[in-house]
Amino acid sequence: MDFLSILTPFFFTLVASGTVIGIIFGAIPGMTATMAVAVCLPLTYSLGLENGLALLLGLYVGGISGGLVPAILLNIPGTPSSIATTFDGYPMTQKGEGERALRIAVISSFVGGIISLAALFFFAPALADFAIKFSYVEKFLIIFFALTVMAALSSNMLVGVFSGVLGIFLSLIGAYDISRGGNGELRLVPEFLEYYLEGGFSLLPVLIGIFGLSTILIEAESGMKDEKGLSSVKIGKGKRFDFSVFKGQFVNLIRSSGIGTFVGILPGVGGSAASILAYSQQKNFSKNPERFGKGEPSGIIASESANNGLTGGALVPLLSLGIPGDSTTAILIGAFTLQGIQVGPLFIGNNPVTWDAMIVAMLAANIVMLIVMIFAIRHIAKVVMIPKNILFPIILMMCVVGAYTINYGVMFDVWTLLIFGLFGYFAHKIGLEIAPFIIGFILGPSAEIYFVKSIESFGTLSIFFTKSWIAVLLWILIALSVWFSVAISRKKKRDLTASGN
Amino acid sequence: MSLETLLSVSIDFDTSHTVFPTIVAIVLGILLAAILATRSRAILATIGSTPWWPAKIDHMRFFGTLAGTVLYFIAMPWVGNFYPNTGLGFYICSIPYLFAMSVLYLNQRDKRHLLIAGLNALIAPSVVWYLLSELFNISLP
């Protein structure tokens, strides 16, 4: 088949529709890019591979980008990868600069998407080769690096690390995954819950519970006051958007997009880790780290360019190894399976037309996303501008739908939503850090496999220091990250003492 | 004893499922002890000065949300059993649940707001049920 013959108006209509639907899915809290792709996957039966992928890639890019809207306006990340966008986006909304924050986020998302797409197109084989060479030792060290970076994000380093380790601990509930080399034995599960918790708590109900239900419980306990209601949020009453905000942000954009792409390439280290990592690195390198968390535009730029950077990166291991880089690309495997195509090392060589069509679809999706979100941001924002008494019950209902459908109809996932909704509420009360907790929860099972398998293979802890130059480099990065965190913490203390005097 | 011998570890595959959770539990314990040791004064001061939960919260809205949600979760599969594989358990239970929550969260319960809450409770579950269950064949309770 000729490459140009598949670039029909129908192909681009599918990309555009997918992107718009994805943005809406991402913008509604409780609905994610993963869900958008999962919901529309059956539609690709009749579309053929290239057209089906056009729709799904549009949904992917749109869904990841749409997540920034509730993250900025509601403090609820629409997708897990928008976690770090809430840190500075929501404070900007509280200052009346919601529209400015949204536009900064959209442009950063576009830049991240395009840079990662270029990386995917030009360097896919080489980058994939590099990631393939990572053994369990390096993969464990990358997670360890992510955990040390989490400390930099936390207002209290010790509490931040504790929250992250607690997340890891809870992620280990269930069987030691036999499909990944574990022995299949259960641990940390009460006998009466063995039936439900064999596979542990599902990630999506945990995320929806912590970010959806607990937010509503926090609002409910304060009485759903109208004066703080969404209806009263004036997203454009504060400082207006102009491109000068990007002055001096070139390095941030490139670094964060690069981090997003790189993290996306690493199988299993995806999603929120990219934006958190980029955010904390920007915070560490910033001359004004104290402004972060209070409405600093460069925090939004870092988070959003990184999470859209993930979209291209996550496709690299999928298309070169058959291993998904994140949960959404995991569902994309379904689209290939529906068409009887095996993704793996031979995919690009054997299907050059499909590969080129995917690149064009991703490029078109990013352009559509930019145009739609820049020019229709006020209308999209209205999705989350509905009064609380109308919006929150709908969110509760959608949380239930999301939790129930993610594993194709498991009622225990709905109860998981409630359990972690309450957990998130009480964590907020006692001051636990939610972002490190979530990162720990996401990375915990992989960390276990990488750690145990490394020791099983080499029989010594020294392997974590001596395995390769990559391991040594990662230890240097870990040490630097801890050093930055401690330095920032000391500086903060000094500043507090100085202002006290 | 050389450093290499000191760092040598062997893991029995049969008990390998307990290795990482044990290490993580120990680290968690150490971190908790460190937090208590370094912040005990601040923690005790907070406990002494702030009212115990659930004092000073909106009891009606908070516990109403919890009770309503638990009832909703129990009712959905129960009602769904009467109409298997139709998603009607979700649809039928979502209408009163949405109405109850909307009214619970209303600060001004006049006719107009109650009418909007009622319409929302009818329309939102209908649209979601139709789109997901009927159009996309996605399983709902």
Interface residues (C-beta under 8 A of the other chain):
Chain A: V39 C40 P42 N156 L158 V159 V161 F162 V165 L166 I168 F169 L172 A175 Y176 G182 N183 G184 E185 L186 R187 L188 L213 I216 L217 A220 E221 S222 G223 M224 K225 D226 K388 N389 I390 F392 P393 I394 L396 M397 M398 V400 V401 Y404 T405 Y408 G409 M411 V414 W415 L418 K429 G444 A447 E448 F451 V452 I455 E456 G459 T460 L461 S462
Chain B: L3 E4 L7 S8 V9 S10 I11 F13 D14 S16 H17 T18 V19 F20 P21 V24 A25 V27 L28 L31 L32 A34 I35 T38 R39 W53 P54 I57 D58 R61 F62 G64 T65 L66 T69 V70 Y72 F73 M76 P77 F90 S94 Y97 L98 M101 S102 V103 Y105 L106 N107 Q108 H113 I116 A117 N120 A121 A124 P125 V128 L132 F136 N137 I138 S139 L140 P141
